[in-house]
Amino acid sequence: MSLSETLKAAILNSKQSRYAIARGSKIDHAVLRRFITGERDIKLKTAESLAHYLELELVKKKRKAKKNNGK
């Protein structure tokens, strides 16, 4: 899942309204609406504000160990 998809899912699954999320993360409600509807992408700073407000963290995925066939 991409960062944008993760943010959108967190917003849509939140018990808070989009307006409350926009206010709480200090971004314009119209920017949030356009992002959710797919009309526009958001800047990294906006993504950071949303992630912070929604208490999301970016973590590195654990990679599966490669099998060594003795070659």
Secondary structure, 3 states (H helix, E strand, C coil): CCHHHHHHHHHHHCCCCHHHHHHHCCCCHHHHHHHHHCCCCCCHHHHHHHHHHCCCCCCCCCCCCCCCCCC
